[in-house]
Amino acid sequence: MTALTLNLNSIIKLTREQFYELCKENPDLKLERNAQGELIIMPPTGGETGKSNSTINAQIWFWNDQNQLGEVFDSSTGFTLPSGADRSPDVSWVEKSRWDALTKEQKEKFIPLCPDFVIEILSPNDSLKKTQNKMQEYIENGCRLGWLINRKKQEVEIYRPGQDVEVLKFPQTISGENILLGFVLNIQRIW
């Protein structure tokens, strides 16, 4: 099952608060909203994708726990991007000073900023083009580094502001570069 996009704009334009309440009232649905206000209903992931997501999240969490440079978030976390889109990357990280600058209320709801680092794992039913567009959206909204992991092809697309997308074929590890200083993802466990 692929993601379903629902356009309600001719009937209602959901405000940020209304979208948050809709998600809160329907916790069994994974919803996102693009910058045009369309609702995106995401199906649950399969076992292999969920396992990969957990493996990656654990590696980043352990690195971050040792370094205390920011905060790590899972795929359940909503971010309201500067464009107005509400997105939930599979894995994300926000630099500590940006997180600390948020109010307690902002930290409790969808986080009103774009993560510094995001990962999207391409599920078997995901559209590659739509996921690539989502990665570009993160970069356009202030993300400093993004990885699109395609397990089927054993490729990683690396997104950076102002640069062409770099494609790594069959990498064993991936560096967090100057964003996640000292972090190296062991991607062999995901293939």
N, CA and C of each residue as an Amber inpcrd file, in Angstrom:
protein
   573
   0.8500000  -1.1750000   0.0000000   0.0000000   0.0000000   0.0000000
   0.8990000   1.2420000   0.0000000   0.6240000   2.1730000  -0.8890000
   1.3960000   3.4100000  -0.9480000   0.6790000   4.4980000  -0.1670000
   1.4080000   5.6020000   0.0540000   0.8120000   6.7440000   0.7440000
  -0.3280000   7.3040000  -0.0980000  -1.3280000   7.7860000   0.5690000
  -2.5050000   8.3580000  -0.0750000  -2.5190000   9.8550000   0.1990000
  -2.6690000  10.6670000  -0.8490000  -2.7440000  12.1190000  -0.6820000
  -4.1930000  12.5440000  -0.8240000  -4.6740000  13.2860000   0.1540000
  -6.0620000  13.7230000   0.2170000  -6.0960000  15.2400000   0.1880000
  -6.7500000  15.8120000  -0.8320000  -6.8470000  17.2630000  -0.9590000
  -8.2190000  17.7220000  -0.4720000  -8.2230000  18.4140000   0.6490000
  -9.4610000  18.9410000   1.2380000  -9.5800000  20.4530000   1.0820000
  -8.6660000  21.0610000   0.3410000  -8.5850000  22.5230000   0.2820000
  -9.8610000  23.2030000  -0.1830000 -10.6400000  22.5520000  -1.0480000
 -11.8790000  23.1830000  -1.5160000 -12.9670000  23.1480000  -0.4370000
 -12.7690000  22.3040000   0.5720000 -13.7430000  22.1680000   1.6530000
 -13.2730000  22.8940000   2.9090000 -12.0090000  22.6690000   3.2710000
 -11.4600000  23.2590000   4.4900000  -9.9480000  23.3960000   4.3570000
  -9.4370000  24.4760000   4.8570000  -7.9900000  24.6570000   4.9360000
  -7.6120000  24.4780000   6.3970000  -6.9770000  23.3560000   6.6800000
  -6.6040000  23.0440000   8.0560000  -5.5030000  23.9760000   8.5470000
  -5.7180000  24.5780000   9.6960000  -4.6610000  25.3640000  10.3230000
  -3.6680000  24.4090000  10.9690000  -2.5420000  24.9230000  11.3910000
  -1.5410000  24.1140000  12.0750000  -2.1550000  23.4480000  13.3090000
  -2.9060000  24.2190000  14.0820000  -3.5210000  23.7020000  15.3000000
  -4.5720000  22.6330000  14.9730000  -5.3850000  22.8500000  13.9340000
  -6.3900000  21.8580000  13.5480000  -5.7390000  20.5590000  13.0840000
  -4.6480000  20.6790000  12.3350000  -3.9480000  19.4790000  11.8880000
  -3.3910000  18.7190000  13.0890000  -2.8230000  19.4370000  14.0270000
  -2.3010000  18.8040000  15.2460000  -3.4200000  18.0610000  15.9820000
  -4.5720000  18.7120000  16.1200000  -5.7110000  18.0810000  16.8020000
  -6.2160000  16.8590000  16.0310000  -6.2450000  16.9400000  14.6980000
  -6.6490000  15.8060000  13.8670000  -5.7290000  14.6090000  14.1260000
  -4.4400000  14.8580000  14.1830000  -3.4780000  13.7830000  14.4460000
  -3.6550000  13.2230000  15.8520000  -3.9060000  14.1060000  16.8040000
  -4.0920000  13.6800000  18.1950000  -5.3510000  12.8150000  18.3440000
  -6.4120000  13.1640000  17.6140000  -7.6720000  12.4180000  17.6780000
  -7.6230000  11.1030000  16.9100000  -6.6270000  10.9460000  16.0480000
  -6.4950000   9.7340000  15.2300000  -5.0850000   9.1590000  15.3760000
  -4.7170000   8.7350000  16.5790000  -3.3400000   8.2940000  16.8200000
  -2.9390000   7.0390000  16.0510000  -3.9120000   6.2910000  15.5440000
  -3.5720000   5.0870000  14.7940000  -3.2050000   5.3840000  13.3370000
  -3.4280000   6.6200000  12.9040000  -3.0660000   7.0300000  11.5500000
  -1.7540000   7.7970000  11.5780000  -0.9050000   7.5600000  10.6010000
   0.3010000   8.3680000  10.4460000   0.0010000   9.3810000   9.3500000
  -0.1340000  10.6290000   9.7530000  -0.5040000  11.6920000   8.8270000
   0.6290000  12.6880000   8.6670000   0.7810000  13.1850000   7.4610000
   1.6550000  14.3140000   7.1770000   0.8290000  15.3050000   6.3710000
   1.3380000  16.5180000   6.2610000   0.6550000  17.5510000   5.4740000
   1.7250000  18.2650000   4.6720000   1.5140000  18.3680000   3.3580000
   2.5100000  19.0610000   2.5420000   2.2710000  20.5700000   2.5870000
   3.1570000  21.3320000   1.9460000   3.0840000  22.7990000   1.9900000
   1.8220000  23.3320000   1.3160000   1.1880000  22.5280000   0.4490000
  -0.0550000  22.9420000  -0.2020000  -1.2770000  22.6340000   0.6660000
  -1.0640000  22.0470000   1.8320000  -2.1560000  21.7520000   2.7490000
  -2.8230000  20.4100000   2.5150000  -2.3020000  19.6130000   1.5770000
  -2.8810000  18.3020000   1.3150000  -2.4580000  17.3220000   2.4140000
  -3.3880000  16.4630000   2.8230000  -3.0970000  15.4370000   3.8220000
  -2.4680000  14.2330000   3.1400000  -1.4530000  13.6780000   3.7740000
  -0.8040000  12.4790000   3.2650000  -0.9820000  11.4110000   4.3320000
  -1.6640000  10.3380000   3.9580000  -1.9260000   9.2350000   4.8700000
  -0.8980000   8.1540000   4.5650000  -0.0580000   7.8710000   5.5590000
   1.0450000   6.9330000   5.3860000   0.6590000   5.5750000   5.9560000
   0.8470000   4.5090000   5.1870000   0.5640000   3.1790000   5.7370000
   1.6720000   2.7710000   6.7130000   1.4010000   1.8180000   7.5880000
   2.4630000   1.3090000   8.4590000   3.5640000   0.6850000   7.6120000
   4.7740000   0.6530000   8.1430000   5.8730000   0.0250000   7.4110000
   5.8510000  -1.4770000   7.6320000   6.5390000  -2.1760000   6.7620000
   6.7000000  -3.6110000   6.9240000   7.7950000  -3.9050000   7.9450000
   7.9660000  -5.1640000   8.2540000   8.9170000  -5.5710000   9.2720000
  10.3550000  -5.2000000   8.9710000  10.8140000  -5.4240000   7.7430000
  12.2060000  -5.1160000   7.3970000  12.4800000  -3.6210000   7.4890000
  11.5470000  -2.7920000   7.0000000  11.7290000  -1.3400000   7.0740000
  11.7400000  -0.8810000   8.5300000  10.8180000  -1.4070000   9.3410000
  10.7710000  -1.0420000  10.7480000  12.0320000  -1.4530000  11.4930000
  12.5320000  -2.6320000  11.1690000  13.7760000  -3.1290000  11.7850000
  14.9520000  -2.2320000  11.3970000  15.0330000  -1.8600000  10.1220000
  16.1040000  -0.9660000   9.6590000  16.0210000   0.3860000  10.3580000
  14.8030000   0.8940000  10.4680000  14.5900000   2.1760000  11.1310000
  15.0940000   2.1180000  12.5700000  14.7640000   1.0540000  13.2850000
  15.2010000   0.9090000  14.6760000  16.7170000   0.7840000  14.7830000
  17.3170000   0.0360000  13.8700000  18.7710000  -0.1430000  13.8740000
  19.4790000   1.1970000  13.6900000  19.0050000   1.9760000  12.7320000
  19.6080000   3.2880000  12.4700000  19.3840000   4.2240000  13.6510000
  18.1520000   4.2630000  14.1330000  17.8280000   5.1540000  15.2500000
  18.6930000   4.8310000  16.4640000  18.8870000   3.5350000  16.7450000
  19.7030000   3.1320000  17.8960000  21.1430000   3.6010000  17.7390000
  21.7110000   3.4490000  16.5480000  23.0970000   3.8870000  16.3330000
  23.2460000   5.3860000  16.5530000  22.3040000   6.1550000  16.0260000
  22.3920000   7.6120000  16.1970000  22.1370000   7.9830000  17.6530000
  21.1820000   7.3140000  18.2920000  20.8860000   7.6230000  19.6890000
  22.1070000   7.3700000  20.5680000  22.7870000   6.2250000  20.3940000
  23.9710000   5.9190000  21.2060000  25.0780000   6.9430000  20.9730000
  25.3070000   7.3280000  19.7190000  26.3080000   8.3630000  19.4260000
  25.9330000   9.6640000  20.1300000  24.6570000  10.0480000  20.0120000
  24.2080000  11.3110000  20.6060000  24.2660000  11.2610000  22.1360000
  23.9470000  10.1120000  22.7170000  23.9990000   9.9760000  24.1780000
  25.4250000  10.2000000  24.6930000  26.3990000   9.7670000  23.9210000
  27.7970000   9.9530000  24.3180000  28.2710000  11.3850000  24.0880000
  27.7500000  12.0390000  23.0520000  28.2550000  13.3600000  22.6690000
  27.4010000  14.5290000  23.1440000  26.1130000  14.2710000  23.3940000
  25.1960000  15.3090000  23.8900000  25.1900000  16.5660000  23.0060000
  25.1410000  16.3680000  21.6880000  25.1700000  17.4980000  20.7540000
  23.7880000  17.9290000  20.2830000  22.7690000  17.1410000  20.5930000
  21.4290000  17.4800000  20.1360000  20.4250000  16.4650000  20.6420000
  19.3280000  16.3590000  19.9010000  18.2610000  15.4170000  20.2550000
  17.9060000  14.5800000  19.0320000  17.6500000  13.2850000  19.2680000
  17.3000000  12.3330000  18.2150000  15.8100000  12.0360000  18.3050000
  15.1540000  11.9190000  17.1430000  13.7120000  11.6820000  17.0900000
  13.3990000  10.5140000  16.1720000  12.3170000   9.8040000  16.4940000
  11.8960000   8.6770000  15.6630000  10.8260000   9.1130000  14.6640000
  10.3020000   8.1400000  13.9430000   9.3570000   8.4380000  12.8630000
   7.9880000   8.9020000  13.3480000   7.7490000   8.8720000  14.6320000
   6.4690000   9.3440000  15.1720000   6.4590000  10.8480000  15.4200000
   7.6020000  11.4940000  15.2990000   7.7310000  12.9110000  15.6440000
   7.3580000  13.8020000  14.4640000   6.4660000  14.7450000  14.7200000
   6.0540000  15.6910000  13.6880000   6.8620000  16.9760000  13.7700000
   7.2420000  17.4760000  12.6150000   7.9440000  18.7550000  12.4930000
   7.1390000  19.6600000  11.5750000   6.8880000  20.8920000  12.0080000
   6.2630000  21.8780000  11.1370000   7.3910000  22.6760000  10.4990000
   7.5710000  22.4920000   9.2110000   8.6510000  23.1450000   8.4770000
   8.3150000  24.6060000   8.2120000   9.3120000  25.4470000   7.9410000
   9.0490000  26.8510000   7.6230000   8.0550000  27.0400000   6.4700000
   7.9880000  26.0740000   5.5280000   7.0570000  26.1590000   4.4000000
   5.6080000  25.9550000   4.8260000   5.4060000  25.4490000   6.0510000
   4.0640000  25.1300000   6.5310000   3.7430000  23.6540000   6.4500000
   4.6030000  22.8750000   5.7920000   4.3930000  21.4260000   5.7150000
   4.6330000  20.8090000   7.0910000   3.9150000  19.7430000   7.3780000
   4.1090000  18.9700000   8.6000000   4.6220000  17.6030000   8.1860000
   5.8590000  17.2890000   8.5800000   6.5130000  16.0590000   8.1370000
   7.0220000  15.2500000   9.3290000   7.2010000  13.9590000   9.0920000
   7.7120000  13.0270000  10.1080000   8.7950000  12.1600000   9.4770000
  10.0470000  12.6210000   9.4940000  11.1200000  11.8000000   8.9210000
  11.2650000  10.4870000   9.6860000  11.8210000   9.4770000   9.0310000
  12.0260000   8.1890000   9.6920000  12.9670000   8.3320000  10.8870000
  14.0290000   9.0940000  10.7250000  14.9710000   9.4120000  11.7900000
  15.3370000  10.8830000  11.6190000  15.4460000  11.6070000  12.7200000
  15.8510000  13.0100000  12.6130000  16.6530000  13.4290000  13.8360000
  17.3790000  14.5190000  13.6770000  18.2450000  15.0350000  14.7390000
  18.2060000  16.5600000  14.6750000  18.1220000  17.1710000  15.8520000
  18.1270000  18.6350000  15.9700000  19.2830000  19.0240000  16.8750000
  20.0700000  19.9840000  16.4260000  21.2190000  20.4770000  17.1880000
  20.7370000  21.0580000  18.5170000  21.5190000  20.8630000  19.5730000
  21.1350000  21.1720000  20.9480000  20.6680000  22.6120000  21.1580000
  21.3760000  23.5990000  20.6380000  20.9920000  25.0010000  20.8820000
  19.6430000  25.3260000  20.2430000  19.3470000  24.7160000  19.1210000
  18.0460000  24.9440000  18.4740000  16.9280000  24.3100000  19.2900000
  17.1690000  23.0910000  19.8060000  16.1810000  22.4220000  20.6490000
  15.9690000  23.2070000  21.9400000  17.0580000  23.6230000  22.5680000
  16.9720000  24.3440000  23.8380000  16.2700000  25.6990000  23.6940000
  16.2770000  26.2720000  22.4940000  15.6360000  27.5750000  22.2620000
  14.1120000  27.4650000  22.1840000  13.5910000  26.2600000  22.0550000
  12.1380000  26.0740000  21.9700000  11.5110000  26.1550000  23.3610000
  10.2720000  26.6200000  23.3960000   9.5300000  26.6430000  24.6560000
   9.0560000  25.2300000  24.9860000   8.6400000  25.0460000  26.2250000
   8.1200000  23.7460000  26.6430000   6.9120000  23.3570000  25.7880000
   6.0280000  24.3180000  25.5090000   4.8490000  24.0500000  24.6840000
   5.2510000  23.6370000  23.2650000   6.2450000  24.3030000  22.6830000
   6.7020000  23.9610000  21.3330000   7.2810000  22.5460000  21.2880000
   7.9390000  22.1370000  22.3610000   8.5240000  20.7950000  22.4210000
   7.4550000  19.7230000  22.5680000   6.2940000  20.0670000  23.1120000
   5.2210000  19.0940000  23.3290000   4.4070000  18.8190000  22.0760000
   4.3140000  19.7930000  21.1770000   3.5210000  19.6340000  19.9530000
   4.4450000  19.3040000  18.7890000   3.9420000  19.4560000  17.5740000
   4.8260000  19.2760000  16.4310000   5.9120000  20.3390000  16.5340000
   7.1380000  19.9300000  16.3500000   8.2760000  20.8200000  16.5480000
   8.3170000  21.8440000  15.4140000   8.2920000  23.1480000  15.7680000
   8.1980000  24.1920000  14.7380000   9.5430000  24.5680000  14.1140000
  10.1950000  23.5860000  13.5250000  11.4430000  23.8410000  12.8000000
  11.7590000  22.6340000  11.9330000  12.7200000  22.8030000  11.0700000
  13.1780000  21.6870000  10.2380000  14.3770000  21.0510000  10.9360000
  14.4320000  19.7300000  11.0170000  15.6030000  19.0880000  11.6340000
  16.8880000  19.4470000  10.8950000  17.9910000  19.3770000  11.6110000
  19.3000000  19.6020000  10.9980000  19.7280000  18.4120000  10.1490000
  19.2300000  17.2350000  10.5250000  19.6040000  15.9950000   9.8550000
  18.3740000  15.1010000   9.7700000  18.1540000  14.4870000   8.6070000
  17.0240000  13.5640000   8.4380000  17.4570000  12.3250000   7.6660000
  16.7310000  11.2450000   7.9410000  16.8720000  10.0120000   7.1620000
  15.4750000   9.5750000   6.7610000  15.3330000   9.2140000   5.5120000
  14.1370000   8.5370000   5.0230000  14.5890000   7.1890000   4.4860000
  13.8900000   6.1370000   4.8780000  14.1590000   4.7900000   4.3790000
  13.0660000   4.4650000   3.3730000  13.4710000   4.1890000   2.1500000
  12.5030000   3.8830000   1.0980000  11.8840000   2.5170000   1.3520000
  10.5990000   2.5000000   1.6470000   9.8740000   1.2450000   1.8320000
   9.5610000   0.6580000   0.4610000   9.3260000  -0.6480000   0.3820000
   9.0490000  -1.2660000  -0.9230000   7.9010000  -0.6100000  -1.6860000
   6.9200000  -0.0720000  -0.9840000   5.7800000   0.5300000  -1.6720000
   5.8890000   2.0360000  -1.8390000   6.9520000   2.6480000  -1.3370000
   7.1250000   4.0970000  -1.4720000   7.4870000   4.4720000  -2.9040000
   7.0560000   5.6360000  -3.3080000   7.4610000   6.1940000  -4.6010000
   8.8300000   6.8530000  -4.4200000   9.8060000   6.4140000  -5.2190000
  11.1480000   6.9930000  -5.1380000  11.0920000   8.4890000  -5.4240000
  10.3680000   8.8800000  -6.4650000  10.2980000  10.2990000  -6.8520000
   9.6820000  11.1430000  -5.7340000   8.5960000  10.6690000  -5.1260000
   7.9660000  11.4330000  -4.0420000   8.8890000  11.5400000  -2.8370000
   9.6260000  10.4810000  -2.5550000  10.5470000  10.5110000  -1.4200000
  11.7330000  11.4260000  -1.7260000  12.2140000  11.4280000  -2.9630000
  13.2730000  12.3640000  -3.3560000  12.7850000  13.8110000  -3.2320000
  11.5400000  14.0650000  -3.6370000  10.9740000  15.4090000  -3.4950000
  10.8690000  15.8120000  -2.0300000  10.5220000  14.8530000  -1.1780000
  10.4430000  15.1110000   0.2550000  11.8240000  15.4700000   0.8040000
  12.8500000  14.7790000   0.3410000  14.2180000  15.0910000   0.7740000
  14.6100000  16.5050000   0.3420000  14.2550000  16.8720000  -0.8860000
  14.5390000  18.2420000  -1.3570000  13.7980000  19.2600000  -0.4950000
  12.5730000  18.9290000  -0.1110000  11.7790000  19.8170000   0.7370000
  12.4880000  20.0590000   2.0670000  13.0500000  19.0100000   2.6520000
  13.7980000  19.1830000   3.9020000  14.9680000  20.1520000   3.6950000
  15.7320000  19.9430000   2.6320000  16.8980000  20.7960000   2.3590000
  16.4600000  22.2410000   2.1340000  15.3990000  22.4450000   1.3660000
  14.8930000  23.8010000   1.0960000  14.3870000  24.4850000   2.3620000
  14.0580000  23.7170000   3.3940000  13.5330000  24.2760000   4.6400000
  14.5780000  24.3600000   5.7480000  15.8440000  24.1010000   5.4180000
  16.9090000  24.3230000   6.3910000  17.6520000  23.0950000   6.8730000
  17.2930000  21.9090000   6.4110000  18.0220000  20.7030000   6.7930000
  19.4510000  20.8100000   6.2410000  20.4190000  20.4090000   7.0490000
  21.8230000  20.5410000   6.6420000  22.4220000  19.2640000   6.0600000
  21.7710000  18.1160000   6.3240000  22.2480000  16.8520000   5.7790000
  21.0910000  15.8600000   5.7960000  20.9180000  15.1430000   4.6820000
  19.8510000  14.1470000   4.6130000  20.3070000  12.9120000   3.8640000
  19.8270000  11.7570000   4.3330000  20.1330000  10.4910000   3.6790000
  18.8400000   9.8060000   3.2820000  18.7390000   9.4490000   2.0150000
  17.6410000   8.6230000   1.5210000  18.2150000   7.2310000   1.2910000
  17.7730000   6.2820000   2.1060000  18.3120000   4.9290000   2.0570000
  17.3710000   4.0330000   1.2590000  17.9150000   3.4790000   0.1880000
  17.1680000   2.5720000  -0.6830000  17.7370000   1.1670000  -0.4660000
  17.0820000   0.3910000   0.4080000  17.5880000  -0.9410000   0.7460000
  17.5750000  -1.8750000  -0.4540000  16.5630000  -1.7640000  -1.2800000
  16.4340000  -2.6740000  -2.4330000  17.6390000  -2.5480000  -3.3680000
  18.0560000  -1.3200000  -3.6540000  19.1910000  -1.0810000  -4.5500000
  20.5180000  -1.0000000  -3.7960000  20.4580000  -1.0280000  -2.4660000
  21.6310000  -0.8460000  -1.6100000  22.3680000   0.4420000  -1.9870000
  21.5710000   1.5210000  -2.0460000  22.0960000   2.8520000  -2.3580000
  21.6750000   3.8360000  -1.2830000  22.5080000   4.8590000  -1.1280000
  22.1720000   5.9710000  -0.2570000  22.3490000   7.2570000  -1.0510000
  21.2920000   8.0520000  -1.0880000  21.3740000   9.3760000  -1.7050000
  21.6480000  10.3680000  -0.5840000  22.6800000  11.1800000  -0.7620000
  23.0510000  12.1590000   0.2570000  22.6640000  13.5450000  -0.2400000
  21.8830000  14.2410000   0.5850000  21.3830000  15.5830000   0.2630000
  22.0770000  16.5940000   1.1500000  22.5960000  17.6660000   0.5010000
  23.2460000  18.7650000   1.2130000  22.8040000  20.0670000   0.5660000
  22.6680000  21.1460000   1.3480000  22.2660000  22.4270000   0.7560000
  23.2710000  22.9030000  -0.2980000  22.7470000  23.3800000  -1.4130000
  23.5860000  23.9730000  -2.4540000  24.4610000  22.9970000  -3.2170000
  24.2090000  21.6940000  -3.0770000  25.0260000  20.7000000  -3.7740000
  24.1230000  19.7020000  -4.4950000  24.6890000  19.1030000  -5.5340000
  23.9740000  18.0240000  -6.2040000  23.8690000  16.8320000  -5.2620000
  22.8680000  16.0200000  -5.4850000  22.6910000  14.8070000  -4.6900000
  23.8190000  13.8390000  -5.0280000  24.4400000  13.3000000  -3.9840000
  25.4980000  12.2990000  -4.1540000  24.8830000  10.9230000  -3.9170000
  25.1780000   9.9710000  -4.8060000  24.6510000   8.6150000  -4.6720000
  25.8070000   7.6680000  -4.3500000  25.6670000   6.9700000  -3.2130000
  26.6400000   5.9510000  -2.8280000  26.0310000   4.5870000  -3.1150000
  26.7660000   3.7510000  -3.8590000  26.2980000   2.4050000  -4.1720000
  27.0210000   1.4130000  -3.2670000  26.2640000   0.5980000  -2.5820000
  26.7760000  -0.4490000  -1.6880000  27.7280000   0.0740000  -0.6140000
  27.4270000   1.1920000   0.0320000  28.3560000   1.6670000   1.0700000
  28.3330000   0.7370000   2.2870000  29.4480000   0.6650000   2.9750000
  29.5370000  -0.1120000   4.2170000  29.2300000   0.7870000   5.4210000
  29.6560000   2.0440000   5.3010000  29.4270000   3.0380000   6.3510000
  29.1020000   4.3710000   5.6930000  28.4940000   5.2650000   6.4850000
  28.2180000   6.6310000   6.0200000  28.5920000   7.5800000   7.1540000
  29.2760000   8.6500000   6.8090000  29.7260000   9.6200000   7.7970000
  28.6890000  10.7130000   8.0320000  28.5620000  11.1140000   9.2910000
  27.6960000  12.2370000   9.6560000  28.3180000  13.5830000   9.3240000
  29.4930000  13.5450000   8.7080000  30.2010000  14.7340000   8.2270000
  30.3660000  15.7600000   9.3500000  30.2050000  17.0230000   9.0190000
  30.3820000  18.0760000  10.0350000  29.0740000  18.4160000  10.7460000
  28.0220000  17.6500000  10.4850000  26.7320000  17.8730000  11.1420000
  26.6380000  16.9870000  12.3840000  26.8350000  15.6980000  12.2240000
  26.8760000  14.7570000  13.3500000  28.3450000  14.3680000  13.5300000
  29.0790000  15.2480000  14.1770000  30.5340000  15.1010000  14.3000000
  30.9170000  13.7740000  14.9420000  31.7330000  13.0100000  14.2170000
  32.2260000  11.7440000  14.7350000  31.2750000  10.5770000  14.5440000
  30.0870000  10.8080000  14.0180000  29.1450000   9.7050000  13.8230000
  29.4120000   9.0040000  12.5040000  29.4470000   7.6750000  12.5530000
  29.5590000   6.8510000  11.3470000  28.4950000   5.7580000  11.4580000
  27.5930000   5.7270000  10.5070000  26.5350000   4.7100000  10.4850000
  27.0700000   3.4390000   9.8560000  26.9470000   2.3210000  10.5650000
  27.2780000   1.0090000  10.0180000  26.0610000   0.5370000   9.2430000
  26.0920000   0.7300000   7.9520000  24.9120000   0.4280000   7.1300000
  24.8550000  -1.0400000   6.6970000  25.9270000  -1.7950000   6.9310000
  25.9380000  -3.2230000   6.5840000  24.8130000  -3.9710000   7.2890000
  24.4490000  -3.5230000   8.4750000  23.3990000  -4.1960000   9.2560000
  22.0110000  -3.9660000   8.6450000  21.9160000  -3.0220000   7.7330000
  20.6250000  -2.6850000   7.1360000  20.4050000  -3.4460000   5.8190000
  21.4730000  -3.7100000   5.1220000  21.3390000  -4.4070000   3.8450000
  20.9140000  -5.8270000   4.0950000
